[in-house]
Amino acid sequence: MYKFFIVELGETAAYPLGGLLIIYGIFRLIRVAKKFRNRNEE
């Protein structure tokens, strides 16, 4: 499945998309961490 996407998109498109997904995942983790900190402070 993963190889299929790389073949379809081409490596030039696959790497930036992968980077965006990783950045989005980190962003989500930071938001969750902030929510837990705010909940603990209250």
PyMOL Python script that loads the backbone (N, CA, C, O; Angstrom):
from pymol import cmd

cmd.read_pdbstr("""\
ATOM      1  N   MET A   1       0.836  -1.199   0.000  1.00  0.00           N
ATOM      2  CA  MET A   1       0.000   0.000   0.000  1.00  0.00           C
ATOM      3  C   MET A   1       0.878   1.259   0.000  1.00  0.00           C
ATOM      4  O   MET A   1       0.642   2.188  -0.772  1.00  0.00           O
ATOM      5  N   TYR A   2       1.886   1.277   0.871  1.00  0.00           N
ATOM      6  CA  TYR A   2       2.785   2.437   0.967  1.00  0.00           C
ATOM      7  C   TYR A   2       3.544   2.654  -0.345  1.00  0.00           C
ATOM      8  O   TYR A   2       3.669   3.785  -0.813  1.00  0.00           O
ATOM      9  N   LYS A   3       4.052   1.562  -0.937  1.00  0.00           N
ATOM     10  CA  LYS A   3       4.773   1.669  -2.205  1.00  0.00           C
ATOM     11  C   LYS A   3       3.854   2.193  -3.303  1.00  0.00           C
ATOM     12  O   LYS A   3       4.283   2.965  -4.161  1.00  0.00           O
ATOM     13  N   PHE A   4       2.598   1.776  -3.276  1.00  0.00           N
ATOM     14  CA  PHE A   4       1.631   2.236  -4.274  1.00  0.00           C
ATOM     15  C   PHE A   4       1.528   3.757  -4.258  1.00  0.00           C
ATOM     16  O   PHE A   4       1.508   4.396  -5.310  1.00  0.00           O
ATOM     17  N   PHE A   5       1.462   4.335  -3.055  1.00  0.00           N
ATOM     18  CA  PHE A   5       1.343   5.793  -2.951  1.00  0.00           C
ATOM     19  C   PHE A   5       2.595   6.486  -3.478  1.00  0.00           C
ATOM     20  O   PHE A   5       2.492   7.493  -4.179  1.00  0.00           O
ATOM     21  N   ILE A   6       3.769   5.964  -3.154  1.00  0.00           N
ATOM     22  CA  ILE A   6       5.012   6.580  -3.636  1.00  0.00           C
ATOM     23  C   ILE A   6       5.067   6.519  -5.164  1.00  0.00           C
ATOM     24  O   ILE A   6       5.471   7.489  -5.805  1.00  0.00           O
ATOM     25  N   VAL A   7       4.666   5.397  -5.746  1.00  0.00           N
ATOM     26  CA  VAL A   7       4.678   5.264  -7.207  1.00  0.00           C
ATOM     27  C   VAL A   7       3.680   6.240  -7.830  1.00  0.00           C
ATOM     28  O   VAL A   7       3.978   6.868  -8.846  1.00  0.00           O
ATOM     29  N   GLU A   8       2.503   6.367  -7.227  1.00  0.00           N
ATOM     30  CA  GLU A   8       1.473   7.263  -7.757  1.00  0.00           C
ATOM     31  C   GLU A   8       1.903   8.729  -7.669  1.00  0.00           C
ATOM     32  O   GLU A   8       1.776   9.472  -8.642  1.00  0.00           O
ATOM     33  N   LEU A   9       2.407   9.143  -6.515  1.00  0.00           N
ATOM     34  CA  LEU A   9       2.736  10.550  -6.294  1.00  0.00           C
ATOM     35  C   LEU A   9       4.095  10.924  -6.871  1.00  0.00           C
ATOM     36  O   LEU A   9       4.290  12.048  -7.332  1.00  0.00           O
ATOM     37  N   GLY A  10       5.026   9.991  -6.845  1.00  0.00           N
ATOM     38  CA  GLY A  10       6.398  10.316  -7.187  1.00  0.00           C
ATOM     39  C   GLY A  10       7.110  10.742  -5.917  1.00  0.00           C
ATOM     40  O   GLY A  10       6.477  11.270  -5.003  1.00  0.00           O
ATOM     41  N   GLU A  11       8.419  10.522  -5.844  1.00  0.00           N
ATOM     42  CA  GLU A  11       9.156  10.828  -4.614  1.00  0.00           C
ATOM     43  C   GLU A  11       9.116  12.310  -4.279  1.00  0.00           C
ATOM     44  O   GLU A  11       9.101  12.674  -3.103  1.00  0.00           O
ATOM     45  N   THR A  12       9.098  13.167  -5.287  1.00  0.00           N
ATOM     46  CA  THR A  12       9.098  14.610  -5.025  1.00  0.00           C
ATOM     47  C   THR A  12       7.832  15.039  -4.295  1.00  0.00           C
ATOM     48  O   THR A  12       7.872  15.988  -3.512  1.00  0.00           O
ATOM     49  N   ALA A  13       6.711  14.365  -4.530  1.00  0.00           N
ATOM     50  CA  ALA A  13       5.456  14.694  -3.852  1.00  0.00           C
ATOM     51  C   ALA A  13       5.316  13.931  -2.539  1.00  0.00           C
ATOM     52  O   ALA A  13       4.718  14.436  -1.589  1.00  0.00           O
ATOM     53  N   ALA A  14       5.862  12.717  -2.479  1.00  0.00           N
ATOM     54  CA  ALA A  14       5.680  11.871  -1.293  1.00  0.00           C
ATOM     55  C   ALA A  14       6.406  12.433  -0.070  1.00  0.00           C
ATOM     56  O   ALA A  14       5.850  12.422   1.028  1.00  0.00           O
ATOM     57  N   TYR A  15       7.623  12.919  -0.235  1.00  0.00           N
ATOM     58  CA  TYR A  15       8.387  13.409   0.917  1.00  0.00           C
ATOM     59  C   TYR A  15       7.748  14.636   1.567  1.00  0.00           C
ATOM     60  O   TYR A  15       7.597  14.639   2.788  1.00  0.00           O
ATOM     61  N   PRO A  16       7.364  15.679   0.827  1.00  0.00           N
ATOM     62  CA  PRO A  16       6.698  16.831   1.462  1.00  0.00           C
ATOM     63  C   PRO A  16       5.396  16.442   2.156  1.00  0.00           C
ATOM     64  O   PRO A  16       5.100  16.958   3.233  1.00  0.00           O
ATOM     65  N   LEU A  17       4.616  15.543   1.561  1.00  0.00           N
ATOM     66  CA  LEU A  17       3.369  15.099   2.197  1.00  0.00           C
ATOM     67  C   LEU A  17       3.663  14.375   3.502  1.00  0.00           C
ATOM     68  O   LEU A  17       2.973  14.585   4.499  1.00  0.00           O
ATOM     69  N   GLY A  18       4.673  13.534   3.499  1.00  0.00           N
ATOM     70  CA  GLY A  18       5.069  12.835   4.726  1.00  0.00           C
ATOM     71  C   GLY A  18       5.502  13.819   5.799  1.00  0.00           C
ATOM     72  O   GLY A  18       5.152  13.661   6.969  1.00  0.00           O
ATOM     73  N   GLY A  19       6.258  14.829   5.410  1.00  0.00           N
ATOM     74  CA  GLY A  19       6.691  15.859   6.357  1.00  0.00           C
ATOM     75  C   GLY A  19       5.510  16.606   6.945  1.00  0.00           C
ATOM     76  O   GLY A  19       5.482  16.881   8.144  1.00  0.00           O
ATOM     77  N   LEU A  20       4.529  16.938   6.103  1.00  0.00           N
ATOM     78  CA  LEU A  20       3.329  17.630   6.590  1.00  0.00           C
ATOM     79  C   LEU A  20       2.589  16.778   7.603  1.00  0.00           C
ATOM     80  O   LEU A  20       2.150  17.284   8.636  1.00  0.00           O
ATOM     81  N   LEU A  21       2.444  15.479   7.319  1.00  0.00           N
ATOM     82  CA  LEU A  21       1.753  14.581   8.259  1.00  0.00           C
ATOM     83  C   LEU A  21       2.487  14.521   9.594  1.00  0.00           C
ATOM     84  O   LEU A  21       1.852  14.532  10.648  1.00  0.00           O
ATOM     85  N   ILE A  22       3.815  14.460   9.561  1.00  0.00           N
ATOM     86  CA  ILE A  22       4.608  14.414  10.798  1.00  0.00           C
ATOM     87  C   ILE A  22       4.431  15.713  11.582  1.00  0.00           C
ATOM     88  O   ILE A  22       4.213  15.680  12.793  1.00  0.00           O
ATOM     89  N   ILE A  23       4.524  16.862  10.898  1.00  0.00           N
ATOM     90  CA  ILE A  23       4.361  18.160  11.562  1.00  0.00           C
ATOM     91  C   ILE A  23       2.964  18.263  12.175  1.00  0.00           C
ATOM     92  O   ILE A  23       2.808  18.737  13.301  1.00  0.00           O
ATOM     93  N   TYR A  24       1.944  17.817  11.426  1.00  0.00           N
ATOM     94  CA  TYR A  24       0.570  17.847  11.933  1.00  0.00           C
ATOM     95  C   TYR A  24       0.436  16.978  13.179  1.00  0.00           C
ATOM     96  O   TYR A  24      -0.220  17.372  14.144  1.00  0.00           O
ATOM     97  N   GLY A  25       1.053  15.803  13.162  1.00  0.00           N
ATOM     98  CA  GLY A  25       1.011  14.908  14.322  1.00  0.00           C
ATOM     99  C   GLY A  25       1.653  15.544  15.547  1.00  0.00           C
ATOM    100  O   GLY A  25       1.117  15.440  16.650  1.00  0.00           O
ATOM    101  N   ILE A  26       2.801  16.206  15.364  1.00  0.00           N
ATOM    102  CA  ILE A  26       3.477  16.887  16.479  1.00  0.00           C
ATOM    103  C   ILE A  26       2.591  18.015  17.000  1.00  0.00           C
ATOM    104  O   ILE A  26       2.460  18.197  18.210  1.00  0.00           O
ATOM    105  N   PHE A  27       1.983  18.771  16.084  1.00  0.00           N
ATOM    106  CA  PHE A  27       1.094  19.871  16.466  1.00  0.00           C
ATOM    107  C   PHE A  27      -0.055  19.370  17.325  1.00  0.00           C
ATOM    108  O   PHE A  27      -0.400  19.985  18.334  1.00  0.00           O
ATOM    109  N   ARG A  28      -0.650  18.240  16.919  1.00  0.00           N
ATOM    110  CA  ARG A  28      -1.753  17.649  17.699  1.00  0.00           C
ATOM    111  C   ARG A  28      -1.279  17.251  19.095  1.00  0.00           C
ATOM    112  O   ARG A  28      -1.981  17.492  20.078  1.00  0.00           O
ATOM    113  N   LEU A  29      -0.092  16.641  19.191  1.00  0.00           N
ATOM    114  CA  LEU A  29       0.450  16.227  20.493  1.00  0.00           C
ATOM    115  C   LEU A  29       0.661  17.433  21.402  1.00  0.00           C
ATOM    116  O   LEU A  29       0.360  17.367  22.594  1.00  0.00           O
ATOM    117  N   ILE A  30       1.174  18.536  20.852  1.00  0.00           N
ATOM    118  CA  ILE A  30       1.403  19.751  21.648  1.00  0.00           C
ATOM    119  C   ILE A  30       0.072  20.288  22.173  1.00  0.00           C
ATOM    120  O   ILE A  30      -0.022  20.686  23.334  1.00  0.00           O
ATOM    121  N   ARG A  31      -0.957  20.300  21.320  1.00  0.00           N
ATOM    122  CA  ARG A  31      -2.274  20.790  21.755  1.00  0.00           C
ATOM    123  C   ARG A  31      -2.817  19.940  22.894  1.00  0.00           C
ATOM    124  O   ARG A  31      -3.341  20.474  23.871  1.00  0.00           O
ATOM    125  N   VAL A  32      -2.696  18.620  22.777  1.00  0.00           N
ATOM    126  CA  VAL A  32      -3.177  17.721  23.836  1.00  0.00           C
ATOM    127  C   VAL A  32      -2.402  17.974  25.126  1.00  0.00           C
ATOM    128  O   VAL A  32      -2.993  18.010  26.204  1.00  0.00           O
ATOM    129  N   ALA A  33      -1.083  18.149  25.025  1.00  0.00           N
ATOM    130  CA  ALA A  33      -0.255  18.402  26.211  1.00  0.00           C
ATOM    131  C   ALA A  33      -0.688  19.693  26.897  1.00  0.00           C
ATOM    132  O   ALA A  33      -0.750  19.745  28.126  1.00  0.00           O
ATOM    133  N   LYS A  34      -0.987  20.736  26.123  1.00  0.00           N
ATOM    134  CA  LYS A  34      -1.430  22.006  26.704  1.00  0.00           C
ATOM    135  C   LYS A  34      -2.764  21.834  27.418  1.00  0.00           C
ATOM    136  O   LYS A  34      -2.967  22.401  28.492  1.00  0.00           O
ATOM    137  N   LYS A  35      -3.673  21.060  26.836  1.00  0.00           N
ATOM    138  CA  LYS A  35      -4.971  20.821  27.474  1.00  0.00           C
ATOM    139  C   LYS A  35      -4.791  20.138  28.825  1.00  0.00           C
ATOM    140  O   LYS A  35      -5.446  20.511  29.798  1.00  0.00           O
ATOM    141  N   PHE A  36      -3.908  19.139  28.892  1.00  0.00           N
ATOM    142  CA  PHE A  36      -3.675  18.426  30.150  1.00  0.00           C
ATOM    143  C   PHE A  36      -3.054  19.355  31.191  1.00  0.00           C
ATOM    144  O   PHE A  36      -3.410  19.283  32.367  1.00  0.00           O
ATOM    145  N   ARG A  37      -2.133  20.223  30.780  1.00  0.00           N
ATOM    146  CA  ARG A  37      -1.507  21.166  31.713  1.00  0.00           C
ATOM    147  C   ARG A  37      -2.549  22.124  32.272  1.00  0.00           C
ATOM    148  O   ARG A  37      -2.573  22.378  33.476  1.00  0.00           O
ATOM    149  N   ASN A  38      -3.406  22.657  31.413  1.00  0.00           N
ATOM    150  CA  ASN A  38      -4.448  23.583  31.863  1.00  0.00           C
ATOM    151  C   ASN A  38      -5.400  22.893  32.828  1.00  0.00           C
ATOM    152  O   ASN A  38      -5.839  23.502  33.803  1.00  0.00           O
ATOM    153  N   ARG A  39      -5.721  21.646  32.571  1.00  0.00           N
ATOM    154  CA  ARG A  39      -6.635  20.890  33.419  1.00  0.00           C
ATOM    155  C   ARG A  39      -6.008  20.664  34.800  1.00  0.00           C
ATOM    156  O   ARG A  39      -6.706  20.705  35.814  1.00  0.00           O
ATOM    157  N   ASN A  40      -4.701  20.427  34.838  1.00  0.00           N
ATOM    158  CA  ASN A  40      -4.011  20.187  36.113  1.00  0.00           C
ATOM    159  C   ASN A  40      -3.897  21.469  36.941  1.00  0.00           C
ATOM    160  O   ASN A  40      -3.945  21.420  38.170  1.00  0.00           O
ATOM    161  N   GLU A  41      -3.748  22.606  36.277  1.00  0.00           N
ATOM    162  CA  GLU A  41      -3.588  23.879  36.995  1.00  0.00           C
ATOM    163  C   GLU A  41      -4.879  24.325  37.667  1.00  0.00           C
ATOM    164  O   GLU A  41      -4.840  24.984  38.706  1.00  0.00           O
ATOM    165  N   GLU A  42      -6.012  23.976  37.091  1.00  0.00           N
ATOM    166  CA  GLU A  42      -7.297  24.443  37.637  1.00  0.00           C
ATOM    167  C   GLU A  42      -7.602  23.833  38.991  1.00  0.00           C
ATOM    168  O   GLU A  42      -8.643  24.124  39.580  1.00  0.00           O
TER     169      GLU A  42
END
""", "prot")
cmd.dss("prot")
cmd.show_as("cartoon", "prot")
cmd.util.cbc("prot")
cmd.orient("prot")
